[in-house]
């Protein structure tokens, strides 16, 4: 079948010319031989371009945008840094810089609002928070701050993402990445957080259905991604999936239906889980986990 198909193609393209054109492959050879020459010339012409494109890479890895340099120091986010730069509150090597996109070179001295900055290496730490530790310094002095639990991890000026009261347990992320802290503090979140909530009495099924349909708190409509009873547990144990990282919202949801919340445990935060992380322990995030958080 293949030979017939091949003959049909030749017969279709050159009818009644097999004898007269039997010697015509010769001029076709130079044409074929010219194609590699053209490719070789084009490849040769591209080589300098590739070399030219690769040559500045070491400079790019050393230079850093001024707003990112400021953000890396932990004083504010990139967006806030832009405001300071435009206001003339930033100096590089003693000169005021207001140019957006200005790049700092190795050895440059950056002065931010009167203080010399020293950028820190970004740190990302996951803690499985126990009870009786708080993220705020304003609560009862009898309860210690969560920073005590991760003090040995790093000397960087890390802070928790979001707040947790003394009775809330579970996953808490610490970092000195101000951009990430701001990102997870915004009201419109894309990432999911899963909570296990313990109530003072069984949650009625009709109340569970009402909560699943959404809740209005302080005039704002809150969408509930998922709510369910926990398998093989009393009806006082509830699983709740939300996009907000605000634990107070979790408590307010059930209090609005006249339930007292005895315990809240955050078992998942933006894809991070408590696997192999006992209560009170911490670990550094992996590079892939950091990438995932930044890409959410």
C-alpha positions, 0 to 999 in steps of 0.5 A: 500500500505504501508503494502505491501511495508513493507512486500516486504522489509522484504521478500526481505532482509530475504527470507524463514527465518521468522520462524528460525529467529523469536528469532533473534531480541534479539541479535540485541537489544544489538547492538542498545543499544550500539549505544547510549553509543558510542554517549554518549562517543563521546559527552563526549570526545567533551565537553572538546574540546568545553570548551577549544576552548571557553576559549581563547575568552576573550584574542582574544577580548582584544589582537589586531594585531600590524598593526591593532592597528596602523591603528586604531590610524588613522596614516596609513593603515594596509598595510603601518603599515606593512612597518613601522613595518618591517623597525623597526620604531615601538616599543612596551613597549620600544622594537623594534618589527619587527614580523609580526602578533605581538599582542598588549595586553591591557596596552601596549605602542606602539610607532610609528615613535617617537610618542605614539599612542592612537587608536580611535574608528572608526566613520562613518558619512554620509553627504548630502553636500550643495553647497559652501563647499569644501573638499580641503583647497587649494580653495578660502578662501571664501568657507568653508570646509565640516568638519565644517558641521560634527564638532559636530559629533565627536572628532575623526580625520575624513576625507572625502572619496574622494573629492568634489568641491564647486559646487558639492552636495550630499552624502559624507562619513567621517571616521577615518578608513584609510583602508576604505578611501584607499579602496574607493580611488582605481581606480578599484571600485566594488560599484556603485555611482549615480549622477544627472547631470545638463547640460547647454543644452539638451543632444543629444540622439546620444551623450547619446548612445556614452557615454553609450558605454564607454568613453576614458579620458586621454588615459584610457577607462571608462566603464559607467554602466548606463546613462539615461534622468531623467523622467519628467525632461528636457533633460538637467537632466541626471542620471549617474551610475558609479563605480568611486567616483571621481567627476571630472571624471563625469564632464570630461565625458560631457565636452569631448562631449562639454557640460558644467556641471552646477551642480552635485548631488551624490544621491547614494554612495555604496548603501547609499541614501539621504533618510531622510537626508536633504541637509546640515544634517549628520547622523551616519551609522548603523552597517549594513551599515558599514558591507556592505561598508566593504564587498563590 
